Amino acid sequence: MEIILKQDVKNLGYADDIVKVRNGYGRNYLIPRGMAVIANDTNKKIHAEVIKQRAHKVSKLRMDADKLAAALEGVTLSIGAKVGENGKLFGSVTSQQLVDKLKSMGYAIEKKQVVMPEEHIKKTGSYTAEVIIHRDIRAKLNFEVVEG
């Protein structure tokens, strides 16, 4: 079955993509939750018109995303944590702590946009996370976990 996605769905596609899925996944999960619509002729025509009108807005969003990516590339965060022996942390550093630090610096980033190198970081040192700003634009975010 072909469907048109209304919003980004992880491991499937981005909003406004036309994708093929199994009938049960489309009819029982995506469509009832408002994440997609069936890609029939009428909906495809409406979709084409929406894409045409949205093209100029997307170019502005891409320019803003490029600027944000360039700004994030030059940032190095310092995350303070309680440290025990051998540089091992009490607890761990998560993506939420990175987001909170970025928000305090004036960057509007959400937790789901940050991809950590490991699920939970439990040692001091330098790390690099990836920030997904736009569907094609990703930025490397350098951060250090220090005693503090």
Backbone as CSV, one residue per row, in Angstrom:
resi,resn,N_x,N_y,N_z,CA_x,CA_y,CA_z,C_x,C_y,C_z
1,MET,0.847,-1.183,0.000,0.000,0.000,0.000,0.884,1.233,0.000
2,GLU,0.503,2.227,-0.764,1.233,3.492,-0.802,0.526,4.500,0.094
3,ILE,1.346,5.228,0.865,0.795,6.254,1.745,1.624,7.528,1.622
4,ILE,1.018,8.633,2.010,1.704,9.930,2.069,1.863,10.264,3.543
5,LEU,3.106,10.430,3.983,3.361,10.723,5.394,3.017,12.174,5.707
6,LYS,2.328,12.378,6.810,1.997,13.730,7.265,3.046,14.277,8.221
7,GLN,3.822,13.380,8.835,4.873,13.792,9.760,6.024,12.809,9.651
8,ASP,7.163,13.179,10.219,8.334,12.310,10.182,8.062,11.050,10.997
9,VAL,8.407,9.897,10.422,8.279,8.619,11.109,9.659,7.965,11.071
10,LYS,10.193,7.686,12.250,11.537,7.127,12.347,11.618,5.802,11.587
11,ASN,12.690,5.614,10.856,12.969,4.409,10.067,11.987,4.182,8.920
12,LEU,11.184,5.185,8.570,10.259,5.036,7.455,10.415,6.182,6.457
13,GLY,10.351,7.432,6.933,10.493,8.553,6.029,10.157,9.859,6.713
14,TYR,10.248,10.913,5.907,9.971,12.251,6.414,8.587,12.706,5.958
15,ALA,8.114,13.788,6.552,6.814,14.340,6.185,6.779,14.625,4.698
16,ASP,5.648,14.353,4.065,5.381,14.572,2.642,6.070,13.565,1.728
17,ASP,6.672,12.513,2.268,7.214,11.441,1.435,6.089,10.482,1.078
18,ILE,6.174,9.915,-0.121,5.256,8.853,-0.517,6.032,7.549,-0.395
19,VAL,5.553,6.665,0.491,6.264,5.422,0.767,5.314,4.230,0.662
20,LYS,5.907,3.063,0.457,5.137,1.821,0.442,5.309,1.132,1.788
21,VAL,4.187,0.710,2.368,4.202,-0.023,3.627,3.251,-1.206,3.504
22,ARG,3.340,-2.104,4.455,2.394,-3.223,4.479,1.009,-2.709,4.872
23,ASN,-0.009,-3.391,4.382,-1.389,-2.936,4.598,-1.730,-2.760,6.075
24,GLY,-1.371,-3.715,6.901,-1.721,-3.643,8.323,-1.054,-2.480,9.021
25,TYR,0.222,-2.225,8.705,0.947,-1.111,9.324,0.299,0.219,8.939
26,GLY,-0.090,0.343,7.685,-0.724,1.577,7.234,-2.113,1.768,7.815
27,ARG,-2.953,0.762,7.667,-4.356,0.882,8.082,-4.562,0.858,9.601
28,ASN,-3.732,0.100,10.316,-3.955,-0.063,11.752,-3.114,0.847,12.624
29,TYR,-2.033,1.405,12.091,-1.157,2.222,12.921,-1.016,3.642,12.394
30,LEU,-0.517,3.790,11.174,-0.181,5.125,10.667,-1.408,5.989,10.395
31,ILE,-2.382,5.462,9.693,-3.557,6.269,9.307,-4.429,6.621,10.517
32,PRO,-4.761,5.683,11.426,-5.583,6.069,12.591,-4.921,7.098,13.506
33,ARG,-3.598,7.103,13.562,-2.891,8.063,14.421,-2.646,9.395,13.712
34,GLY,-3.102,9.534,12.477,-2.955,10.790,11.756,-1.548,11.027,11.229
35,MET,-0.745,9.983,11.158,0.625,10.127,10.671,0.699,10.035,9.151
36,ALA,-0.363,9.517,8.510,-0.327,9.313,7.064,-1.739,9.285,6.496
37,VAL,-1.816,9.407,5.168,-3.065,9.230,4.426,-2.783,8.299,3.253
38,ILE,-3.821,7.652,2.766,-3.667,6.756,1.620,-3.312,7.588,0.393
39,ALA,-2.385,7.087,-0.428,-1.916,7.825,-1.607,-2.759,7.466,-2.824
40,ASN,-4.021,7.919,-2.842,-4.845,7.727,-4.037,-4.666,8.924,-4.966
41,ASP,-5.319,8.927,-6.116,-5.113,9.992,-7.108,-5.439,11.376,-6.557
42,THR,-6.540,11.499,-5.831,-6.942,12.791,-5.277,-5.901,13.308,-4.289
43,ASN,-5.494,12.449,-3.373,-4.515,12.872,-2.368,-3.157,13.177,-2.995
44,LYS,-2.807,12.480,-4.071,-1.537,12.766,-4.756,-1.561,14.136,-5.417
45,LYS,-2.707,14.518,-5.993,-2.825,15.854,-6.604,-2.737,16.942,-5.540
46,ILE,-3.419,16.736,-4.419,-3.358,17.698,-3.319,-1.930,17.789,-2.788
47,HIS,-1.287,16.653,-2.663,0.094,16.584,-2.182,1.035,17.353,-3.112
48,ALA,0.866,17.195,-4.427,1.719,17.899,-5.389,1.549,19.410,-5.271
49,GLU,0.330,19.864,-5.072,0.077,21.304,-4.939,0.687,21.851,-3.643
50,VAL,0.555,21.100,-2.578,1.124,21.518,-1.290,2.647,21.607,-1.390
51,ILE,3.263,20.623,-2.034,4.718,20.617,-2.204,5.167,21.832,-3.007
52,LYS,4.434,22.159,-4.038,4.787,23.306,-4.877,4.743,24.607,-4.070
53,GLN,3.709,24.759,-3.250,3.576,25.977,-2.451,4.607,26.042,-1.325
54,ARG,5.001,24.885,-0.824,5.899,24.836,0.303,7.376,24.951,-0.093
55,ALA,7.691,24.848,-1.365,9.087,24.807,-1.821,9.876,26.036,-1.379
56,HIS,9.289,27.198,-1.465,10.029,28.411,-1.109,10.226,28.529,0.409
57,LYS,9.265,28.032,1.204,9.435,28.020,2.657,10.571,27.083,3.059
58,VAL,10.665,25.966,2.367,11.697,24.977,2.686,13.085,25.537,2.413
59,SER,13.238,26.320,1.357,14.556,26.894,1.057,15.002,27.828,2.184
60,LYS,14.073,28.594,2.751,14.417,29.466,3.869,14.792,28.639,5.108
61,LEU,14.048,27.565,5.367,14.365,26.695,6.492,15.743,26.062,6.337
62,ARG,16.106,25.671,5.119,17.415,25.070,4.866,18.533,26.082,5.120
63,MET,18.314,27.334,4.721,19.321,28.370,4.966,19.513,28.573,6.470
64,ASP,18.415,28.626,7.219,18.507,28.775,8.674,19.192,27.568,9.310
65,ALA,18.885,26.378,8.803,19.504,25.158,9.328,21.004,25.147,9.038
66,ASP,21.407,25.623,7.862,22.839,25.706,7.533,23.566,26.653,8.490
67,LYS,22.940,27.780,8.794,23.544,28.735,9.725,23.692,28.121,11.119
68,LEU,22.644,27.428,11.566,22.686,26.791,12.877,23.746,25.693,12.924
69,ALA,23.863,24.930,11.845,24.876,23.869,11.786,26.274,24.458,11.850
70,ALA,26.503,25.551,11.135,27.814,26.196,11.166,28.122,26.732,12.558
71,ALA,27.111,27.268,13.227,27.319,27.794,14.580,27.617,26.664,15.563
72,LEU,26.927,25.537,15.432,27.132,24.420,16.356,28.483,23.738,16.154
73,GLU,28.996,23.774,14.929,30.291,23.149,14.658,31.403,23.808,15.481
74,GLY,31.270,25.102,15.741,32.302,25.816,16.482,32.136,25.795,17.987
75,VAL,31.083,25.144,18.483,30.795,25.144,19.914,31.382,23.888,20.567
76,THR,32.007,24.073,21.709,32.446,22.947,22.529,31.840,23.120,23.914
77,LEU,31.002,22.193,24.301,30.319,22.275,25.590,31.160,21.608,26.671
78,SER,30.994,22.074,27.887,31.647,21.468,29.035,30.558,21.054,30.017
79,ILE,30.403,19.750,30.204,29.365,19.216,31.075,30.024,18.783,32.384
80,GLY,29.612,19.376,33.483,30.162,19.028,34.791,29.380,17.886,35.419
81,ALA,30.100,16.961,36.048,29.448,15.831,36.696,30.272,15.402,37.908
82,LYS,29.619,14.744,38.852,30.334,14.212,40.018,31.130,13.001,39.569
83,VAL,32.406,12.988,39.962,33.313,11.946,39.496,33.892,11.186,40.681
84,GLY,33.959,9.865,40.545,34.574,9.020,41.554,35.996,8.680,41.136
85,GLU,36.471,7.535,41.559,37.826,7.113,41.217,37.928,6.753,39.740
86,ASN,39.126,6.923,39.189,39.438,6.555,37.799,38.588,7.278,36.768
87,GLY,38.045,8.431,37.088,37.278,9.210,36.128,35.888,8.663,35.855
88,LYS,35.393,7.768,36.669,34.065,7.194,36.487,33.020,8.091,37.152
89,LEU,31.920,8.335,36.447,30.879,9.243,36.931,29.915,8.553,37.875
90,PHE,29.351,9.343,38.790,28.196,8.906,39.556,26.991,9.263,38.688
91,GLY,26.365,8.305,38.080,25.294,8.570,37.133,25.863,8.579,35.727
92,SER,25.229,9.342,34.835,25.711,9.387,33.452,25.316,10.708,32.805
93,VAL,25.928,10.990,31.668,25.605,12.183,30.880,24.684,11.745,29.749
94,THR,23.556,12.424,29.595,22.578,12.071,28.573,22.376,13.228,27.609
95,SER,21.616,12.969,26.563,21.352,14.003,25.567,20.564,15.170,26.160
96,GLN,19.754,14.919,27.192,18.983,16.000,27.806,19.898,17.051,28.426
97,GLN,21.011,16.631,29.007,21.951,17.587,29.593,22.585,18.454,28.504
98,LEU,22.873,17.864,27.350,23.410,18.643,26.233,22.382,19.663,25.742
99,VAL,21.123,19.226,25.637,20.054,20.122,25.180,19.871,21.274,26.154
100,ASP,19.887,20.989,27.443,19.734,22.045,28.451,20.870,23.068,28.342
101,LYS,22.084,22.580,28.149,23.241,23.472,28.021,23.120,24.332,26.764
102,LEU,22.678,23.718,25.652,22.512,24.468,24.404,21.402,25.508,24.527
103,LYS,20.322,25.162,25.215,19.230,26.123,25.402,19.678,27.310,26.233
104,SER,20.529,27.068,27.224,21.038,28.177,28.035,21.958,29.082,27.210
105,MET,22.535,28.538,26.133,23.384,29.326,25.244,22.580,29.999,24.121
106,GLY,21.265,29.701,24.037,20.413,30.365,23.056,20.111,29.555,21.814
107,TYR,20.459,28.268,21.780,20.164,27.415,20.622,18.883,26.631,20.895
108,ALA,17.990,26.607,19.910,16.719,25.890,20.049,16.860,24.491,19.468
109,ILE,17.268,23.559,20.309,17.461,22.167,19.912,16.604,21.301,20.826
110,GLU,15.978,20.252,20.248,15.176,19.332,21.041,15.966,18.057,21.308
111,LYS,15.543,17.337,22.321,16.251,16.120,22.736,16.295,15.083,21.622
112,LYS,15.216,14.948,20.869,15.177,13.919,19.827,16.096,14.238,18.647
113,GLN,16.611,15.460,18.569,17.521,15.841,17.499,18.970,15.449,17.802
114,VAL,19.265,15.118,19.051,20.639,14.822,19.453,20.860,13.310,19.450
115,VAL,21.885,12.877,18.717,22.264,11.463,18.671,23.597,11.332,19.396
116,MET,23.559,10.624,20.521,24.755,10.469,21.357,25.654,9.364,20.796
117,PRO,26.970,9.461,21.050,27.869,8.398,20.605,27.611,7.084,21.350
118,GLU,27.168,7.175,22.587,26.798,6.023,23.404,25.483,6.377,24.086
119,GLU,24.746,5.377,24.526,23.466,5.628,25.194,23.643,6.527,26.416
120,HIS,24.543,6.126,27.311,24.846,6.912,28.503,26.358,6.980,28.641
121,ILE,26.874,8.163,28.821,28.313,8.351,28.965,28.643,8.317,30.448
122,LYS,29.550,7.421,30.819,29.828,7.200,32.234,31.272,7.474,32.617
123,LYS,32.063,8.093,31.721,33.455,8.423,32.038,33.753,9.838,31.580
124,THR,34.728,10.467,32.222,35.143,11.804,31.789,35.902,11.675,30.479
125,GLY,35.946,12.782,29.721,36.667,12.788,28.462,35.973,13.637,27.422
126,SER,36.494,13.613,26.207,35.927,14.373,25.093,35.104,13.443,24.202
127,TYR,33.942,13.922,23.791,33.026,13.138,22.970,32.464,14.014,21.857
128,THR,31.884,13.369,20.860,31.227,14.076,19.771,29.837,13.491,19.577
129,ALA,28.821,14.343,19.645,27.444,13.936,19.381,27.037,14.508,18.025
130,GLU,25.976,13.972,17.454,25.472,14.464,16.177,24.115,15.115,16.407
131,VAL,23.926,16.291,15.818,22.659,17.002,15.941,21.995,17.009,14.569
132,ILE,20.795,16.450,14.493,20.040,16.409,13.238,19.180,17.665,13.202
133,ILE,19.588,18.623,12.379,18.902,19.913,12.338,17.775,19.900,11.317
134,HIS,18.034,19.328,10.163,17.074,19.231,9.075,17.242,17.847,8.485
135,ARG,16.374,17.423,7.609,16.466,16.052,7.106,17.799,15.748,6.437
136,ASP,18.472,16.718,5.831,19.767,16.479,5.184,20.926,17.119,5.936
137,ILE,20.646,17.949,6.909,21.691,18.740,7.551,21.941,18.223,8.963
138,ARG,23.184,17.810,9.181,23.605,17.306,10.485,24.856,18.055,10.902
139,ALA,24.977,18.287,12.192,26.142,18.997,12.714,26.799,18.154,13.795
140,LYS,28.122,18.249,13.869,28.871,17.576,14.928,28.951,18.519,16.119
141,LEU,28.654,18.004,17.289,28.677,18.784,18.518,29.728,18.181,19.444
142,ASN,30.789,18.924,19.691,31.857,18.455,20.571,31.530,18.843,22.010
143,PHE,31.732,17.912,22.941,31.524,18.223,24.346,32.496,17.428,25.192
144,GLU,32.780,18.007,26.334,33.699,17.378,27.284,32.963,17.113,28.588
145,VAL,33.198,15.958,29.159,32.646,15.639,30.466,33.791,15.848,31.458
146,VAL,33.575,16.794,32.372,34.620,17.167,33.324,34.099,17.019,34.750
147,GLU,35.031,17.003,35.683,34.659,16.930,37.093,34.100,18.280,37.523
148,GLY,32.971,18.254,38.166,32.412,19.530,38.578,31.245,19.345,39.394
